[in-house]
Amino acid sequence: MRQIVLDTETTGLEPKQGHRIIEIGCVEMVERRLTGNNFHQYLQPDRQIDQAAIEVHGITNEFLADKPRFGDVVEDFMNYLKGAELIIHNAPFDVGFIEHELNMLNQGWAALDQYCEVIDTLVMAKKLHPGQRNSLDALCRRYDIDNSHRELHGALLDAEILADVYLMMTGGQATLLLDSEVTNSDGGDTGGIQRLSADRPALTVVRGSDEELALHEERLKAVDKASGDNCVWRQFKQ
């Protein structure tokens, strides 16, 4: 299963007012593992960026002056998306902007859902956490995902964070990279279970020294006293 987690940054909030995409960030997952096959592109919008938008993402017209336009990268972008399951937070916003850009080209591009399935993680989050805040930042806090490096919004960074959020929302993922797949002797996938061969050396048992055991006993006595003689560790047979 190939999935693309996508985010965009724009000159403003409404494509009907002539606002344009200025950054596209995508990360690819295959079988719920990040592949490193990302798509990231800054774009020249041929219009001024709203000051309020600059305060959100920090991208300026000066920075974009020498960047390609959407039409210059559309073939590569659409080929990258084609056939994938597209994961977006608040999908109508990003899909609306992408389809606006496609329509402006007058090249016969169809609606985005003709090329890939779209999943909205904001809709998913509202079903999972009704009545709660479900912004990307709020979901990071809820799922204990570190986004402390996110001082400003950025399409690729937000796509990477959303990939983590999506995996947590849909059951978690212990291994994110494809090259960490574990296979059995026949070359088949073992589902992440690694079996130890019979000829492996026995595990070494390291026992505590007399000093360490004495310190451990003192700690148990303290716990026993604090818990009213109800230390769980005392209930195990030596």
C-alpha positions as CSV (number, residue, x, y, z in Angstrom):
1,M,0.0,0.0,0.0
2,R,1.5,3.3,-1.1
3,Q,0.5,6.4,0.8
4,I,1.5,10.0,0.4
5,V,1.3,12.5,3.3
6,L,0.9,16.0,1.8
7,D,0.9,19.6,3.0
8,T,1.0,22.9,1.2
9,E,1.8,26.5,2.1
10,T,0.0,29.3,0.3
11,T,0.0,33.1,-0.3
12,G,-3.3,33.3,1.6
13,L,-6.4,31.5,2.6
14,E,-8.7,31.5,-0.4
15,P,-7.9,30.4,-4.0
16,K,-11.0,32.2,-5.3
17,Q,-9.3,35.4,-4.3
18,G,-6.3,34.6,-6.5
19,H,-4.1,33.0,-3.8
20,R,-1.6,30.5,-4.9
21,I,0.5,27.5,-3.6
22,I,4.1,28.5,-2.7
23,E,5.3,25.2,-1.2
24,I,4.4,21.6,-1.6
25,G,5.8,18.9,0.8
26,C,5.1,15.2,0.5
27,V,6.5,12.1,2.3
28,E,5.9,8.6,0.9
29,M,5.0,5.6,3.0
30,V,4.8,2.0,1.7
31,E,3.1,-0.5,4.0
32,R,3.1,2.1,6.7
33,R,6.9,2.7,6.5
34,L,8.6,5.9,5.4
35,T,10.6,5.3,2.3
36,G,12.6,8.6,2.0
37,N,11.1,9.1,-1.5
38,N,9.8,12.7,-0.7
39,F,8.6,15.4,-3.0
40,H,9.4,19.0,-1.9
41,Q,9.1,22.1,-4.0
42,Y,8.9,25.9,-3.5
43,L,7.0,27.8,-6.1
44,Q,6.9,31.3,-7.6
45,P,3.3,32.4,-7.2
46,D,3.4,35.5,-9.4
47,R,1.6,37.6,-6.7
48,Q,2.3,39.0,-3.3
49,I,2.1,36.9,-0.2
50,D,-0.3,38.2,2.5
51,Q,1.6,39.4,5.5
52,A,-0.5,37.2,7.8
53,A,0.6,34.2,5.8
54,I,4.2,35.2,6.0
55,E,3.9,35.3,9.8
56,V,2.6,31.7,9.7
57,H,5.2,30.1,7.4
58,G,8.0,32.7,7.1
59,I,8.2,32.4,3.3
60,T,8.8,35.7,1.4
61,N,8.4,36.8,-2.2
62,E,12.1,37.5,-2.3
63,F,12.9,33.9,-1.4
64,L,10.6,32.7,-4.1
65,A,11.7,35.0,-6.9
66,D,13.9,32.4,-8.6
67,K,11.7,29.4,-7.9
68,P,9.8,27.5,-10.7
69,R,6.1,27.9,-11.3
70,F,3.5,25.2,-10.6
71,G,3.2,24.5,-14.4
72,D,6.9,23.7,-14.5
73,V,6.6,20.9,-12.0
74,V,3.0,19.7,-12.5
75,E,4.0,16.6,-14.5
76,D,6.5,15.4,-11.9
77,F,4.1,16.2,-9.0
78,M,1.1,14.4,-10.5
79,N,3.1,11.4,-11.5
80,Y,4.4,11.2,-7.9
81,L,0.8,11.3,-6.5
82,K,-0.9,9.0,-9.1
83,G,-2.3,5.8,-7.7
84,A,-1.4,6.6,-4.1
85,E,-3.6,7.1,-1.0
86,L,-3.3,10.8,-0.2
87,I,-3.3,11.7,3.5
88,I,-4.0,15.4,4.3
89,H,-5.0,17.3,7.4
90,N,-8.0,19.5,6.5
91,A,-8.0,18.1,3.0
92,P,-10.5,20.5,1.4
93,F,-8.0,23.4,1.9
94,D,-5.0,21.7,0.2
95,V,-7.1,19.9,-2.4
96,G,-8.9,23.1,-3.3
97,F,-5.6,24.9,-3.9
98,I,-4.1,22.0,-5.9
99,E,-7.2,21.8,-8.1
100,H,-7.2,25.6,-8.5
101,E,-3.6,25.4,-9.8
102,L,-4.5,22.5,-12.1
103,N,-7.5,24.4,-13.6
104,M,-5.4,27.5,-14.2
105,L,-3.1,25.6,-16.5
106,N,-6.0,24.7,-18.9
107,Q,-4.3,21.4,-19.7
108,G,-7.2,19.1,-19.1
109,W,-6.3,17.9,-15.7
110,A,-9.1,16.2,-13.8
111,A,-10.2,16.5,-10.2
112,L,-7.5,15.2,-7.8
113,D,-9.6,12.2,-6.7
114,Q,-9.4,10.9,-10.2
115,Y,-5.7,10.2,-9.6
116,C,-5.6,9.2,-6.0
117,E,-7.8,8.5,-3.0
118,V,-7.9,11.3,-0.4
119,I,-8.0,10.7,3.4
120,D,-8.7,13.7,5.7
121,T,-7.0,13.2,9.1
122,L,-8.9,16.1,10.5
123,V,-12.2,14.2,9.9
124,M,-10.6,11.1,11.4
125,A,-9.4,13.1,14.5
126,K,-12.8,14.6,15.1
127,K,-14.4,11.1,15.1
128,L,-11.7,9.8,17.5
129,H,-11.7,12.8,19.7
130,P,-15.1,14.6,19.5
131,G,-15.3,18.0,21.1
132,Q,-11.6,18.3,21.5
133,R,-9.0,20.4,19.7
134,N,-7.7,18.5,16.6
135,S,-5.1,20.8,15.1
136,L,-1.8,19.2,14.1
137,D,-0.2,20.8,17.2
138,A,-3.0,19.5,19.5
139,L,-2.7,16.0,18.0
140,C,1.1,16.1,18.6
141,R,0.5,16.8,22.2
142,R,-2.2,14.1,22.5
143,Y,0.0,11.5,20.9
144,D,3.2,12.6,22.6
145,I,4.9,13.5,19.3
146,D,7.8,15.9,19.5
147,N,7.3,18.9,17.3
148,S,9.4,21.3,19.3
149,H,11.5,22.0,16.1
150,R,8.3,23.5,14.5
151,E,8.7,27.2,15.1
152,L,7.0,28.1,11.8
153,H,4.8,26.1,9.5
154,G,6.6,24.4,6.6
155,A,5.0,22.0,4.1
156,L,7.6,19.2,4.2
157,L,8.1,19.5,8.0
158,D,4.3,19.4,8.6
159,A,3.9,16.4,6.2
160,E,6.6,14.5,8.2
161,I,4.8,15.4,11.5
162,L,1.4,14.4,10.1
163,A,2.9,11.0,9.0
164,D,3.8,10.4,12.7
165,V,0.3,11.5,13.8
166,Y,-1.5,9.4,11.2
167,L,0.5,6.3,12.2
168,M,-0.4,6.8,15.9
169,M,-4.1,7.5,15.1
170,T,-4.3,4.3,13.1
171,G,-2.6,2.0,15.5
172,G,1.0,3.1,15.8
173,Q,4.1,1.8,14.0
174,A,7.1,0.3,15.6
175,T,9.3,0.4,12.5
176,L,9.2,3.3,10.1
177,L,12.0,2.5,7.6
178,L,11.7,-0.1,4.8
179,D,15.3,-1.3,5.2
180,S,14.5,-2.5,8.7
181,E,12.1,-5.2,7.4
182,V,12.6,-8.6,9.1
183,T,12.3,-11.6,6.8
184,N,12.3,-15.3,7.4
185,S,14.7,-17.8,5.8
186,D,12.4,-18.2,2.9
187,G,12.5,-14.4,2.2
188,G,8.9,-13.9,3.4
189,D,7.8,-11.2,5.8
190,T,7.5,-12.4,9.4
191,G,5.2,-9.5,10.4
192,G,8.0,-7.9,12.5
193,I,8.7,-11.1,14.6
194,Q,12.3,-12.0,14.8
195,R,13.0,-15.6,16.0
196,L,16.2,-16.5,17.6
197,S,18.1,-19.4,16.1
198,A,18.7,-22.5,18.2
199,D,22.5,-22.2,17.9
200,R,22.7,-18.7,19.4
201,P,24.9,-18.5,22.5
202,A,23.1,-18.5,25.8
203,L,22.2,-15.1,27.3
204,T,24.6,-13.9,29.9
205,V,23.1,-13.3,33.4
206,V,24.8,-10.5,35.3
207,R,24.1,-10.7,39.0
208,G,24.3,-7.8,41.4
209,S,27.3,-7.4,43.7
210,D,26.9,-7.6,47.5
211,E,27.0,-3.8,47.7
212,E,24.3,-3.5,45.0
213,L,22.1,-6.1,46.7
214,A,22.5,-4.2,50.0
215,L,21.5,-0.9,48.4
216,H,18.5,-2.7,46.7
217,E,17.4,-4.0,50.1
218,E,17.6,-0.6,51.6
219,R,15.4,0.8,48.8
220,L,12.8,-2.0,49.3
221,K,12.7,-1.2,53.0
222,A,12.0,2.4,52.2
223,V,9.3,1.5,49.7
224,D,7.8,-1.0,52.2
225,K,7.6,1.7,54.9
226,A,6.1,4.3,52.6
227,S,3.4,1.8,51.3
228,G,2.4,0.6,54.7
229,D,4.2,-2.8,54.5
230,N,2.7,-3.3,51.0
231,C,5.7,-3.4,48.8
232,V,4.8,-5.4,45.7
233,W,8.4,-6.7,45.3
234,R,8.3,-8.2,48.7
235,Q,5.5,-10.5,47.5
236,F,7.7,-12.3,45.1
237,K,9.6,-15.4,46.3
238,Q,13.4,-15.0,46.3
